[in-house]
Amino acid sequence: MGFWRNWIGYPGQRHTVLHTAKTVDPQDFDAVGEKEPNIDIEIRRQDEVGFNGCKETKMDKGLDFLVWVVGTQFTFWTMWAILIAWAVIGIVFDAPNTWQVVMQDAQSIQTYIWDTLLMRQQLMQSFEQNLIWAEFSSRVATYRRLLSSPDYVDSEKIESAEKLESGETKEQKYLSNIDYAESSAVDLPVEGWFDKMSSFLNEAIGSLPAVIIYWAGIFVWIGCGALESSTGNSPPFTGVTTGSNPERGTFTNTWQMYINTATAVVLLITSVFLQNVRERHDQYVKKTLDEIMHLDYSIEARIRAVKKDMEPNLEMALVPEKRTIAIHAIDWYADMIGTGIGVIIAIFVIVVWLLIGHPMNWSDNWWLIIGTYTGLIGFIDGFVLRNVYMRMVNQDESTYARCKEEDKVLFGELGLVFPEEPEVPPATLSYKISVWVNDVCSTTWAVGVSLLIVLGLIICASALRWSEMGQLLCNTPTMIIEGFFLIILMQAHNWADEDVRKEVHSLFVRRKILFQYVDQL
């Protein structure tokens, strides 16, 4: 069991995580600019736990490193270099079937691995976000404890009941000196050209028009199936379109190969794009939160210096959501994907596939096997990824709302004006349609339907004795649906990222107002 616990982890488990914000000593941190906190160091290294509330394993840390690597510019540009090289080779050699199969198999393996990394990425990013907001909640509890008492200002320096020449109390003067306009004009980190380009392309790909274009292409392909095309059969032929071995036909294996190749390219681009833009957006948000935590450190240091109080911050608990049996099963499968188990299974499958290549004479059926397996598994992964992501976004939104309410109570107790939220523009028709599609595809029922579809495809392929036609039957619809799911997952990420940035901006404004207040004490 030691190997299992140290390397694999605990699939499906979700435990309560206790987290306490670090107590800031005024002697170590007495002014803005003196010390820069780092979220990765201050948050994750303090707890050393993973998204399931269990201690991080060696495999967890290795996967986190891989998630970072595949989200880099190097991986992004490597993908485009490979895609361009593949296209050039196809042009030079007149796009033979082998050229198409190589792309399909390579992409199938790539997407299979990327599903593991995408799942890992979203599990860890959501968990880290909740840890960070627990940090802020822990400090707000300390601010309320120290600032809500009537003697929060050093009595030797200031008499709270003493009137100023203007007739104001000292406390009223503090409130009148708050520059709300200056606090609202926060300077967020500036994104570089690559970040802006990635965000723009991600929004373009993950949009309703892109979804419409995608499905329009699929229906055009279906219509083209009725046109005669090469069957890919070897001569001698029994006729042009007749007999058991015709030269040409309708809805042929070659026709299916075309859409498999096209969707393989779509899956390659969308999976790499999604991984990259998630990582870059996460790094951007972390930079902003670093600056906010910097302000938080300054606020706490100032209050503790005035109050001469070093009582530790309140311990916060991250309690896992109550789960049904179905959701627990989905989380178990998600952990199988996003932990060391998924990696081990992927390596095992690829090794077995390579080993049986020689006994099968490296035939077309052998080439299709890996695509068939990864296509069926990737189909289920797409539904699970979307379901888990939806639940995480909902959990994150409830966390933001709770932290905002805590800040509102604090501001009310101090007599500060709580900054107003910007008005949300009315939802457009395309947005409503996109939300509906995302919601439908994210339900627990959708995951169940995906399992039934896979079961049906396996039965059909078995009836066809897992021939080339049978395997293509498993490949084609699953790749089409998986491509669609990655597009709407990009769309969902764009919405979630926009919401996170709004919440982080609002938090930044609130902390700047609070800093102005305590800086006068």
Contacts in CASP RR format, 6 or more apart in sequence:
PFRMAT RR
TARGET T0000
AUTHOR 0000-0000-0000
METHOD contacts of the structure
MODEL  1
MGFWRNWIGYPGQRHTVLHTAKTVDPQDFDAVGEKEPNIDIEIRRQDEVG
FNGCKETKMDKGLDFLVWVVGTQFTFWTMWAILIAWAVIGIVFDAPNTWQ
VVMQDAQSIQTYIWDTLLMRQQLMQSFEQNLIWAEFSSRVATYRRLLSSP
DYVDSEKIESAEKLESGETKEQKYLSNIDYAESSAVDLPVEGWFDKMSSF
LNEAIGSLPAVIIYWAGIFVWIGCGALESSTGNSPPFTGVTTGSNPERGT
FTNTWQMYINTATAVVLLITSVFLQNVRERHDQYVKKTLDEIMHLDYSIE
ARIRAVKKDMEPNLEMALVPEKRTIAIHAIDWYADMIGTGIGVIIAIFVI
VVWLLIGHPMNWSDNWWLIIGTYTGLIGFIDGFVLRNVYMRMVNQDESTY
ARCKEEDKVLFGELGLVFPEEPEVPPATLSYKISVWVNDVCSTTWAVGVS
LLIVLGLIICASALRWSEMGQLLCNTPTMIIEGFFLIILMQAHNWADEDV
RKEVHSLFVRRKILFQYVDQL
5 57 0 8 1.000
6 57 0 8 1.000
6 58 0 8 1.000
7 57 0 8 1.000
7 58 0 8 1.000
7 59 0 8 1.000
7 340 0 8 1.000
8 57 0 8 1.000
8 59 0 8 1.000
8 339 0 8 1.000
8 340 0 8 1.000
8 341 0 8 1.000
8 344 0 8 1.000
9 52 0 8 1.000
9 54 0 8 1.000
9 57 0 8 1.000
9 59 0 8 1.000
9 60 0 8 1.000
9 339 0 8 1.000
9 340 0 8 1.000
10 52 0 8 1.000
10 54 0 8 1.000
10 335 0 8 1.000
11 332 0 8 1.000
11 335 0 8 1.000
11 336 0 8 1.000
11 339 0 8 1.000
11 341 0 8 1.000
12 52 0 8 1.000
12 328 0 8 1.000
12 331 0 8 1.000
12 332 0 8 1.000
12 334 0 8 1.000
12 335 0 8 1.000
13 52 0 8 1.000
13 53 0 8 1.000
13 54 0 8 1.000
13 335 0 8 1.000
14 52 0 8 1.000
14 53 0 8 1.000
14 320 0 8 1.000
14 321 0 8 1.000
14 323 0 8 1.000
14 331 0 8 1.000
15 52 0 8 1.000
15 53 0 8 1.000
15 54 0 8 1.000
15 320 0 8 1.000
16 53 0 8 1.000
16 317 0 8 1.000
16 318 0 8 1.000
16 319 0 8 1.000
16 320 0 8 1.000
17 47 0 8 1.000
17 49 0 8 1.000
17 53 0 8 1.000
17 131 0 8 1.000
17 317 0 8 1.000
17 318 0 8 1.000
18 315 0 8 1.000
18 316 0 8 1.000
18 317 0 8 1.000
18 318 0 8 1.000
19 43 0 8 1.000
19 46 0 8 1.000
19 47 0 8 1.000
19 131 0 8 1.000
19 134 0 8 1.000
19 135 0 8 1.000
19 138 0 8 1.000
19 315 0 8 1.000
19 316 0 8 1.000
19 317 0 8 1.000
19 318 0 8 1.000
20 138 0 8 1.000
20 312 0 8 1.000
20 313 0 8 1.000
20 314 0 8 1.000
20 315 0 8 1.000
20 316 0 8 1.000
21 134 0 8 1.000
21 135 0 8 1.000
21 136 0 8 1.000
21 138 0 8 1.000
21 139 0 8 1.000
21 142 0 8 1.000
21 313 0 8 1.000
21 316 0 8 1.000
22 42 0 8 1.000
22 46 0 8 1.000
22 313 0 8 1.000
23 300 0 8 1.000
23 310 0 8 1.000
23 311 0 8 1.000
23 312 0 8 1.000
23 313 0 8 1.000
24 297 0 8 1.000
24 300 0 8 1.000
24 301 0 8 1.000
24 304 0 8 1.000
25 301 0 8 1.000
25 304 0 8 1.000
25 310 0 8 1.000
26 301 0 8 1.000
26 302 0 8 1.000
26 304 0 8 1.000
26 305 0 8 1.000
28 35 0 8 1.000
28 301 0 8 1.000
29 35 0 8 1.000
29 297 0 8 1.000
29 298 0 8 1.000
29 301 0 8 1.000
30 301 0 8 1.000
30 302 0 8 1.000
30 305 0 8 1.000
31 298 0 8 1.000
31 301 0 8 1.000
32 294 0 8 1.000
32 295 0 8 1.000
32 298 0 8 1.000
32 515 0 8 1.000
33 294 0 8 1.000
35 294 0 8 1.000
35 297 0 8 1.000
36 290 0 8 1.000
36 294 0 8 1.000
37 290 0 8 1.000
37 293 0 8 1.000
37 294 0 8 1.000
37 297 0 8 1.000
38 290 0 8 1.000
39 128 0 8 1.000
39 132 0 8 1.000
39 286 0 8 1.000
39 289 0 8 1.000
39 290 0 8 1.000
39 293 0 8 1.000
40 286 0 8 1.000
42 135 0 8 1.000
42 293 0 8 1.000
43 128 0 8 1.000
43 131 0 8 1.000
43 132 0 8 1.000
43 135 0 8 1.000
44 128 0 8 1.000
44 131 0 8 1.000
47 131 0 8 1.000
48 55 0 8 1.000
48 56 0 8 1.000
49 55 0 8 1.000
49 56 0 8 1.000
50 56 0 8 1.000
50 60 0 8 1.000
50 124 0 8 1.000
50 127 0 8 1.000
51 123 0 8 1.000
51 124 0 8 1.000
51 126 0 8 1.000
51 127 0 8 1.000
52 335 0 8 1.000
59 339 0 8 1.000
59 340 0 8 1.000
59 343 0 8 1.000
60 339 0 8 1.000
60 340 0 8 1.000
63 116 0 8 1.000
63 117 0 8 1.000
63 120 0 8 1.000
63 338 0 8 1.000
63 339 0 8 1.000
63 340 0 8 1.000
63 343 0 8 1.000
64 120 0 8 1.000
64 124 0 8 1.000
66 117 0 8 1.000
67 117 0 8 1.000
67 120 0 8 1.000
67 121 0 8 1.000
67 124 0 8 1.000
67 275 0 8 1.000
67 279 0 8 1.000
68 279 0 8 1.000
69 75 0 8 1.000
70 114 0 8 1.000
70 117 0 8 1.000
70 272 0 8 1.000
70 275 0 8 1.000
70 276 0 8 1.000
70 279 0 8 1.000
71 275 0 8 1.000
71 276 0 8 1.000
71 278 0 8 1.000
71 279 0 8 1.000
71 280 0 8 1.000
72 276 0 8 1.000
72 279 0 8 1.000
73 194 0 8 1.000
73 276 0 8 1.000
75 272 0 8 1.000
75 275 0 8 1.000
75 276 0 8 1.000
76 198 0 8 1.000
76 272 0 8 1.000
76 273 0 8 1.000
76 276 0 8 1.000
79 268 0 8 1.000
79 269 0 8 1.000
79 272 0 8 1.000
83 265 0 8 1.000
83 268 0 8 1.000
83 269 0 8 1.000
86 99 0 8 1.000
86 102 0 8 1.000
86 103 0 8 1.000
89 99 0 8 1.000
90 96 0 8 1.000
90 99 0 8 1.000
93 99 0 8 1.000
97 232 0 8 1.000
97 254 0 8 1.000
97 257 0 8 1.000
97 364 0 8 1.000
100 257 0 8 1.000
100 258 0 8 1.000
100 260 0 8 1.000
100 261 0 8 1.000
101 257 0 8 1.000
101 364 0 8 1.000
101 367 0 8 1.000
101 368 0 8 1.000
103 261 0 8 1.000
103 264 0 8 1.000
103 265 0 8 1.000
104 257 0 8 1.000
104 260 0 8 1.000
104 261 0 8 1.000
104 264 0 8 1.000
104 371 0 8 1.000
104 475 0 8 1.000
105 367 0 8 1.000
105 370 0 8 1.000
105 371 0 8 1.000
107 264 0 8 1.000
107 265 0 8 1.000
107 267 0 8 1.000
107 268 0 8 1.000
108 264 0 8 1.000
108 370 0 8 1.000
108 371 0 8 1.000
108 374 0 8 1.000
108 375 0 8 1.000
109 350 0 8 1.000
109 370 0 8 1.000
109 374 0 8 1.000
110 268 0 8 1.000
110 271 0 8 1.000
111 267 0 8 1.000
111 268 0 8 1.000
111 271 0 8 1.000
111 374 0 8 1.000
111 378 0 8 1.000
111 482 0 8 1.000
112 346 0 8 1.000
112 374 0 8 1.000
112 375 0 8 1.000
112 377 0 8 1.000
112 378 0 8 1.000
113 346 0 8 1.000
114 271 0 8 1.000
114 272 0 8 1.000
114 275 0 8 1.000
115 271 0 8 1.000
115 337 0 8 1.000
115 377 0 8 1.000
115 378 0 8 1.000
115 381 0 8 1.000
115 382 0 8 1.000
115 385 0 8 1.000
116 337 0 8 1.000
116 338 0 8 1.000
116 342 0 8 1.000
116 343 0 8 1.000
116 346 0 8 1.000
117 275 0 8 1.000
117 338 0 8 1.000
118 271 0 8 1.000
118 274 0 8 1.000
118 275 0 8 1.000
118 278 0 8 1.000
118 385 0 8 1.000
119 334 0 8 1.000
119 337 0 8 1.000
119 338 0 8 1.000
119 381 0 8 1.000
119 384 0 8 1.000
119 385 0 8 1.000
119 388 0 8 1.000
120 337 0 8 1.000
120 338 0 8 1.000
120 339 0 8 1.000
121 275 0 8 1.000
121 278 0 8 1.000
121 279 0 8 1.000
122 278 0 8 1.000
122 385 0 8 1.000
122 388 0 8 1.000
122 389 0 8 1.000
122 392 0 8 1.000
123 334 0 8 1.000
123 335 0 8 1.000
123 338 0 8 1.000
123 388 0 8 1.000
123 392 0 8 1.000
125 278 0 8 1.000
125 282 0 8 1.000
126 392 0 8 1.000
126 395 0 8 1.000
126 396 0 8 1.000
129 396 0 8 1.000
129 399 0 8 1.000
129 500 0 8 1.000
130 318 0 8 1.000
130 395 0 8 1.000
130 396 0 8 1.000
130 399 0 8 1.000
131 318 0 8 1.000
132 289 0 8 1.000
132 293 0 8 1.000
133 399 0 8 1.000
133 400 0 8 1.000
133 403 0 8 1.000
134 316 0 8 1.000
134 318 0 8 1.000
135 293 0 8 1.000
135 296 0 8 1.000
135 316 0 8 1.000
136 292 0 8 1.000
136 296 0 8 1.000
136 403 0 8 1.000
136 507 0 8 1.000
137 316 0 8 1.000
137 402 0 8 1.000
137 403 0 8 1.000
137 406 0 8 1.000
138 313 0 8 1.000
138 314 0 8 1.000
138 315 0 8 1.000
138 316 0 8 1.000
139 296 0 8 1.000
139 299 0 8 1.000
139 300 0 8 1.000
139 313 0 8 1.000
140 403 0 8 1.000
140 406 0 8 1.000
140 407 0 8 1.000
140 410 0 8 1.000
141 313 0 8 1.000
141 314 0 8 1.000
141 406 0 8 1.000
142 300 0 8 1.000
142 303 0 8 1.000
142 311 0 8 1.000
142 313 0 8 1.000
142 314 0 8 1.000
143 299 0 8 1.000
143 300 0 8 1.000
143 303 0 8 1.000
143 410 0 8 1.000
143 514 0 8 1.000
144 409 0 8 1.000
144 410 0 8 1.000
144 413 0 8 1.000
145 311 0 8 1.000
146 152 0 8 1.000
146 303 0 8 1.000
146 304 0 8 1.000
146 307 0 8 1.000
146 309 0 8 1.000
147 303 0 8 1.000
147 410 0 8 1.000
147 413 0 8 1.000
147 414 0 8 1.000
147 518 0 8 1.000
148 413 0 8 1.000
148 414 0 8 1.000
150 160 0 8 1.000
151 160 0 8 1.000
152 303 0 8 1.000
152 306 0 8 1.000
152 307 0 8 1.000
152 521 0 8 1.000
153 160 0 8 1.000
153 170 0 8 1.000
153 306 0 8 1.000
153 521 0 8 1.000
154 306 0 8 1.000
154 521 0 8 1.000
158 170 0 8 1.000
159 170 0 8 1.000
160 169 0 8 1.000
160 170 0 8 1.000
160 171 0 8 1.000
161 169 0 8 1.000
162 169 0 8 1.000
162 170 0 8 1.000
163 169 0 8 1.000
164 170 0 8 1.000
164 173 0 8 1.000
168 176 0 8 1.000
173 520 0 8 1.000
174 517 0 8 1.000
174 520 0 8 1.000
174 521 0 8 1.000
175 415 0 8 1.000
175 416 0 8 1.000
175 517 0 8 1.000
177 516 0 8 1.000
177 520 0 8 1.000
178 416 0 8 1.000
178 417 0 8 1.000
178 513 0 8 1.000
178 516 0 8 1.000
178 517 0 8 1.000
179 516 0 8 1.000
180 417 0 8 1.000
180 419 0 8 1.000
180 513 0 8 1.000
182 512 0 8 1.000
183 419 0 8 1.000
183 509 0 8 1.000
183 512 0 8 1.000
183 513 0 8 1.000
183 516 0 8 1.000
184 419 0 8 1.000
184 509 0 8 1.000
186 505 0 8 1.000
186 508 0 8 1.000
186 509 0 8 1.000
186 512 0 8 1.000
188 288 0 8 1.000
188 505 0 8 1.000
188 508 0 8 1.000
189 284 0 8 1.000
189 287 0 8 1.000
189 288 0 8 1.000
189 291 0 8 1.000
191 199 0 8 1.000
191 284 0 8 1.000
194 280 0 8 1.000
195 280 0 8 1.000
195 284 0 8 1.000
198 273 0 8 1.000
198 276 0 8 1.000
198 277 0 8 1.000
198 280 0 8 1.000
199 277 0 8 1.000
199 280 0 8 1.000
199 281 0 8 1.000
201 273 0 8 1.000
202 273 0 8 1.000
202 274 0 8 1.000
202 277 0 8 1.000
202 490 0 8 1.000
202 493 0 8 1.000
202 494 0 8 1.000
203 494 0 8 1.000
204 210 0 8 1.000
205 269 0 8 1.000
205 270 0 8 1.000
205 273 0 8 1.000
205 487 0 8 1.000
205 490 0 8 1.000
206 487 0 8 1.000
206 488 0 8 1.000
206 490 0 8 1.000
206 491 0 8 1.000
206 494 0 8 1.000
207 434 0 8 1.000
207 491 0 8 1.000
208 430 0 8 1.000
208 431 0 8 1.000
208 433 0 8 1.000
208 434 0 8 1.000
208 491 0 8 1.000
210 487 0 8 1.000
211 434 0 8 1.000
211 437 0 8 1.000
211 484 0 8 1.000
211 487 0 8 1.000
211 488 0 8 1.000
211 491 0 8 1.000
214 266 0 8 1.000
214 483 0 8 1.000
214 484 0 8 1.000
214 487 0 8 1.000
215 484 0 8 1.000
218 259 0 8 1.000
218 480 0 8 1.000
221 255 0 8 1.000
221 258 0 8 1.000
221 259 0 8 1.000
221 262 0 8 1.000
224 255 0 8 1.000
225 250 0 8 1.000
225 251 0 8 1.000
225 252 0 8 1.000
225 255 0 8 1.000
226 250 0 8 1.000
226 251 0 8 1.000
227 250 0 8 1.000
228 241 0 8 1.000
228 248 0 8 1.000
228 249 0 8 1.000
228 250 0 8 1.000
229 248 0 8 1.000
229 249 0 8 1.000
229 250 0 8 1.000
229 252 0 8 1.000
229 254 0 8 1.000
229 255 0 8 1.000
230 247 0 8 1.000
230 248 0 8 1.000
230 252 0 8 1.000
230 254 0 8 1.000
231 246 0 8 1.000
231 247 0 8 1.000
231 248 0 8 1.000
231 249 0 8 1.000
231 252 0 8 1.000
231 253 0 8 1.000
231 254 0 8 1.000
232 252 0 8 1.000
232 253 0 8 1.000
232 254 0 8 1.000
233 245 0 8 1.000
233 246 0 8 1.000
233 247 0 8 1.000
234 245 0 8 1.000
235 247 0 8 1.000
236 245 0 8 1.000
237 245 0 8 1.000
237 246 0 8 1.000
237 247 0 8 1.000
238 244 0 8 1.000
238 245 0 8 1.000
238 246 0 8 1.000
239 245 0 8 1.000
239 246 0 8 1.000
239 247 0 8 1.000
240 246 0 8 1.000
240 247 0 8 1.000
240 248 0 8 1.000
241 247 0 8 1.000
241 248 0 8 1.000
241 249 0 8 1.000
253 468 0 8 1.000
253 469 0 8 1.000
253 472 0 8 1.000
256 472 0 8 1.000
256 475 0 8 1.000
256 476 0 8 1.000
257 472 0 8 1.000
259 476 0 8 1.000
259 479 0 8 1.000
259 480 0 8 1.000
260 472 0 8 1.000
260 475 0 8 1.000
260 476 0 8 1.000
260 479 0 8 1.000
263 479 0 8 1.000
263 480 0 8 1.000
263 482 0 8 1.000
263 483 0 8 1.000
264 479 0 8 1.000
266 483 0 8 1.000
266 486 0 8 1.000
267 479 0 8 1.000
267 482 0 8 1.000
267 483 0 8 1.000
267 486 0 8 1.000
270 483 0 8 1.000
270 486 0 8 1.000
270 487 0 8 1.000
270 490 0 8 1.000
271 486 0 8 1.000
273 490 0 8 1.000
274 486 0 8 1.000
274 489 0 8 1.000
274 490 0 8 1.000
274 493 0 8 1.000
277 490 0 8 1.000
277 493 0 8 1.000
278 493 0 8 1.000
281 493 0 8 1.000
281 497 0 8 1.000
285 497 0 8 1.000
285 500 0 8 1.000
285 501 0 8 1.000
285 504 0 8 1.000
288 501 0 8 1.000
288 504 0 8 1.000
288 505 0 8 1.000
288 508 0 8 1.000
289 504 0 8 1.000
291 508 0 8 1.000
292 504 0 8 1.000
292 507 0 8 1.000
292 508 0 8 1.000
292 511 0 8 1.000
295 508 0 8 1.000
295 511 0 8 1.000
295 512 0 8 1.000
295 514 0 8 1.000
295 515 0 8 1.000
296 511 0 8 1.000
298 515 0 8 1.000
299 511 0 8 1.000
299 514 0 8 1.000
299 515 0 8 1.000
299 518 0 8 1.000
302 518 0 8 1.000
302 519 0 8 1.000
302 521 0 8 1.000
303 309 0 8 1.000
303 518 0 8 1.000
303 521 0 8 1.000
304 310 0 8 1.000
306 518 0 8 1.000
306 521 0 8 1.000
321 391 0 8 1.000
321 395 0 8 1.000
323 331 0 8 1.000
324 444 0 8 1.000
326 444 0 8 1.000
326 447 0 8 1.000
327 391 0 8 1.000
327 444 0 8 1.000
330 384 0 8 1.000
330 387 0 8 1.000
330 388 0 8 1.000
330 444 0 8 1.000
330 447 0 8 1.000
331 388 0 8 1.000
333 380 0 8 1.000
333 384 0 8 1.000
334 384 0 8 1.000
334 385 0 8 1.000
334 388 0 8 1.000
335 341 0 8 1.000
336 342 0 8 1.000
336 345 0 8 1.000
337 381 0 8 1.000
337 384 0 8 1.000
349 370 0 8 1.000
349 373 0 8 1.000
350 370 0 8 1.000
353 366 0 8 1.000
353 369 0 8 1.000
353 370 0 8 1.000
353 373 0 8 1.000
356 366 0 8 1.000
356 369 0 8 1.000
357 366 0 8 1.000
360 366 0 8 1.000
364 468 0 8 1.000
365 466 0 8 1.000
365 467 0 8 1.000
365 468 0 8 1.000
365 471 0 8 1.000
368 468 0 8 1.000
368 471 0 8 1.000
368 472 0 8 1.000
368 475 0 8 1.000
369 471 0 8 1.000
371 471 0 8 1.000
371 475 0 8 1.000
372 461 0 8 1.000
372 471 0 8 1.000
372 474 0 8 1.000
372 475 0 8 1.000
375 474 0 8 1.000
375 475 0 8 1.000
375 478 0 8 1.000
375 479 0 8 1.000
375 482 0 8 1.000
376 454 0 8 1.000
376 457 0 8 1.000
376 458 0 8 1.000
376 474 0 8 1.000
376 478 0 8 1.000
378 478 0 8 1.000
378 482 0 8 1.000
379 450 0 8 1.000
379 453 0 8 1.000
379 454 0 8 1.000
379 478 0 8 1.000
379 481 0 8 1.000
379 482 0 8 1.000
380 447 0 8 1.000
380 450 0 8 1.000
380 451 0 8 1.000
380 454 0 8 1.000
381 482 0 8 1.000
382 450 0 8 1.000
382 482 0 8 1.000
382 485 0 8 1.000
382 486 0 8 1.000
382 489 0 8 1.000
383 441 0 8 1.000
383 446 0 8 1.000
383 447 0 8 1.000
383 448 0 8 1.000
383 449 0 8 1.000
383 450 0 8 1.000
383 485 0 8 1.000
384 447 0 8 1.000
385 485 0 8 1.000
385 489 0 8 1.000
386 438 0 8 1.000
386 441 0 8 1.000
386 442 0 8 1.000
386 446 0 8 1.000
386 485 0 8 1.000
386 488 0 8 1.000
386 489 0 8 1.000
386 492 0 8 1.000
387 442 0 8 1.000
387 443 0 8 1.000
387 444 0 8 1.000
387 446 0 8 1.000
387 447 0 8 1.000
389 442 0 8 1.000
389 489 0 8 1.000
389 492 0 8 1.000
389 493 0 8 1.000
389 496 0 8 1.000
390 438 0 8 1.000
390 439 0 8 1.000
390 442 0 8 1.000
390 492 0 8 1.000
393 492 0 8 1.000
393 496 0 8 1.000
393 499 0 8 1.000
396 496 0 8 1.000
396 500 0 8 1.000
397 499 0 8 1.000
400 499 0 8 1.000
400 503 0 8 1.000
403 507 0 8 1.000
404 503 0 8 1.000
404 506 0 8 1.000
407 418 0 8 1.000
407 507 0 8 1.000
407 510 0 8 1.000
408 418 0 8 1.000
410 514 0 8 1.000
411 417 0 8 1.000
411 418 0 8 1.000
411 510 0 8 1.000
411 513 0 8 1.000
411 514 0 8 1.000
412 418 0 8 1.000
414 517 0 8 1.000
416 513 0 8 1.000
416 514 0 8 1.000
416 517 0 8 1.000
417 513 0 8 1.000
418 510 0 8 1.000
419 506 0 8 1.000
419 509 0 8 1.000
419 510 0 8 1.000
419 513 0 8 1.000
421 506 0 8 1.000
422 502 0 8 1.000
427 435 0 8 1.000
434 488 0 8 1.000
434 491 0 8 1.000
437 488 0 8 1.000
438 488 0 8 1.000
438 491 0 8 1.000
438 492 0 8 1.000
440 446 0 8 1.000
441 485 0 8 1.000
441 488 0 8 1.000
453 477 0 8 1.000
454 478 0 8 1.000
457 473 0 8 1.000
457 474 0 8 1.000
457 477 0 8 1.000
457 478 0 8 1.000
458 474 0 8 1.000
460 470 0 8 1.000
460 473 0 8 1.000
460 474 0 8 1.000
461 470 0 8 1.000
461 471 0 8 1.000
461 473 0 8 1.000
461 474 0 8 1.000
464 470 0 8 1.000
464 473 0 8 1.000
END
